[in-house]
């Protein structure tokens, strides 16, 4: 898009300048020596600039359409993934206190889903979108999506660290359980440390859940502007209804 946009601007300027020169030659210098040669050169520049402008103009909007289509597909996938991630995190949060071994809870799935968020945003090729008007709403959508990338990295890092803590808890729990089976009484300090780690995991899971919900709402605001500016045949509300049905199926499955 950037190459085609710059080429179109250069060609437009070339068309204006060469066009002015052609008019000037026709009005004031028809009897000048070498007039025909100069006129032919300028007309050649004029006509070739028009052809290049048309090619670059068509190419620009073709690339624009391709990037917007890719963005739309990944926006849907990211929205589904964020909602599924929110539901699974919420369900997991309710089970932490009653679970003796945290390895049975889907912290690995939460970590895996959070990595997909990053992939969906990277697949949008956000940096390739180069609007003619950088102050337009669609341009702001892409700027907001680029900023949202940091949010997906935050979610991924928090989820991975949380998963690592649950694995640490499970290892300590299994070690203590095996010692008890061998008749070795559990150390009270180790029990306290294990309870403290479980409480920390619970708090961090709760904060992650709240963070995902809040950022999902922010993301939906970006989506609404995207669909409004791209003037898709379907409204976001209709698309959202279909996506929510898919989300329910994924969570139940």
WOMOQUI-V126078 format. One record per run of one state. SS is the DSSP state (a for helix, b for strand, c for the rest). FROM is the first residue (numbers start at 0). LEN is the number of residues. If there is no record, write none. Layout:
# WOMOQUI-V126078
ss:SS from:FROM len:LEN
ss:SS from:FROM len:LEN
This chain:
# WOMOQUI-V126078
ss:c from:0 len:1
ss:a from:1 len:27
ss:c from:28 len:6
ss:a from:34 len:61
ss:c from:95 len:6
ss:a from:101 len:3
ss:c from:104 len:2
ss:a from:106 len:16
ss:c from:122 len:3
ss:a from:125 len:3
ss:c from:128 len:8
ss:a from:136 len:45
ss:c from:181 len:6
ss:a from:187 len:43
ss:c from:230 len:5
ss:a from:235 len:17
ss:c from:252 len:1
